[in-house]
Amino acid sequence: MTQHADLAPDTLTVAAGRPPREHDSPVNPPIVLSSTFHETAPPTGSDRIYARMSNPTWDPFEEALGQLEGAALPALAFASGLGAAAAALSLVPTGGVVVIPRHAYGGSVSLALAEEARGRLSVRQVDIADTEQVLSQLDGADMLWLESPTNPMLEVAETAVLTDAAHAAGAAVVVDNTFNTPLVCRPLDYGADVVLHSVTKYLAGHSDVVLGALVTSDPELRSQLTSYRTLHGAIAGPFEVWLALRGLRTLALRMERSQANALELAVRLEQHAAVQRVRYPGLPNDPGHERATAQLKGYGGIISIELGSREAADALVEAVRLWLPATSLGGVESLVERRRRQPGEPTTVPEALVRLSVGIENVEDLWSDLNAALSSAANTR
Ligand SMILES: Cc1ncc(COP(=O)(O)O)c(C=O)c1O
């Protein structure tokens, strides 16, 4: 597969992961639906033996994502983001310690806590925006889990400082880069060991796929993660991976539009009488603004707002017509959800917090729907 180190990231999303340029060959990689592959004599030493170990449809996606994250090696596709998280956590030795943001994606925290409950490892939950607190928890840690901005509180960590401190303490650093995508941040550049994606979200981008991925430049880590994937066996389906590569082709345009829409909506939401607080790192008075500006190439497409009460938040989700009331994020369509509706959400997330995943629709249509729904929700007690 061609390396494109010289290309800009938005070009890479289009150019990476193409089949070799040969006469009559397709410009897009085909979906290979085969569970097994011809054997040759003598054996070649390739892992193209059985489709749980490797699959030709994974290769172009893994190649493209690896290049986008600036990795020296292709990514690894997993059946879901949480499947990728389980593989990443498996790098913690038995009896080891994981430091994780208390407001990281709820599934990742629940998974770490479930591992703790069965005695596999111990978990230290931290306020990831509080650098001093995180530093104080790194002694004896085996892994620092970073998610920045966090889901759904949108707290921003000092990622490079924490990564250096974790390494000095002997801990590996895993970064969930789902919210940012490699177009907004490349954690390997500041020294992270493993990058995680819920590909389900922005990378695939159309809310029609569940998929995950891990990226690393370390051959030893990649080999351990590959063994985990092969042995645990919950692998990605070829069709899902093919759809994800198709989605990746438009990532730059989708991110540009979604972020522009989000910034415009965040500014307007700040002025709305029914909104008590807007969390969006793109707003100059957001606590994470300075760090986000220094560390990221954009502020993302997710906004969290707090209304006057849980009832008002529920009423907002009921009242929207264009926005879709659903969980998840990062698709072309705008989604709205009161996060505490999810049973696993920590109680430190306010009951009246509503997460907005801003899509690529016309911003005026999004605003008029939201504005009307907010005004009607404000009358709910
Ligand atoms: C930040 C983040 N990481 C990981 C996941 C888990 O990904 P998946 O749903 O693909 O398993 C999610 C899902 O919402 C997420 O938002």
The ligand as a MOL file (V3000), in Angstrom:
LIG
                    3D

  0  0  0     0  0            999 V3000
M  V30 BEGIN CTAB
M  V30 COUNTS 16 16 0 0 0
M  V30 BEGIN ATOM
M  V30 1 C -15.7250 8.6130 23.5390 0
M  V30 2 C -16.2380 7.2250 23.2830 0
M  V30 3 N -15.3850 6.1840 23.3660 0
M  V30 4 C -15.7940 4.9090 23.1670 0
M  V30 5 C -17.1210 4.6320 22.8810 0
M  V30 6 C -17.5490 3.1900 22.6880 0
M  V30 7 O -17.6540 2.9470 21.3180 0
M  V30 8 P -18.6690 1.8720 20.6710 0
M  V30 9 O -20.0550 2.3590 20.9730 0
M  V30 10 O -18.3010 1.9060 19.2280 0
M  V30 11 O -18.4010 0.5680 21.3220 0
M  V30 12 C -18.0380 5.6770 22.7800 0
M  V30 13 C -19.4540 5.3910 22.4900 0
M  V30 14 O -20.3120 6.2260 22.6800 0
M  V30 15 C -17.5820 7.0060 22.9920 0
M  V30 16 O -18.4230 8.0580 22.9220 0
M  V30 END ATOM
M  V30 BEGIN BOND
M  V30 1 1 1 2
M  V30 2 1 2 3
M  V30 3 2 2 15
M  V30 4 2 3 4
M  V30 5 1 4 5
M  V30 6 1 5 6
M  V30 7 2 5 12
M  V30 8 1 6 7
M  V30 9 1 7 8
M  V30 10 2 8 9
M  V30 11 1 8 10
M  V30 12 1 8 11
M  V30 13 1 12 13
M  V30 14 1 12 15
M  V30 15 2 13 14
M  V30 16 1 15 16
M  V30 END BOND
M  V30 END CTAB
M  END
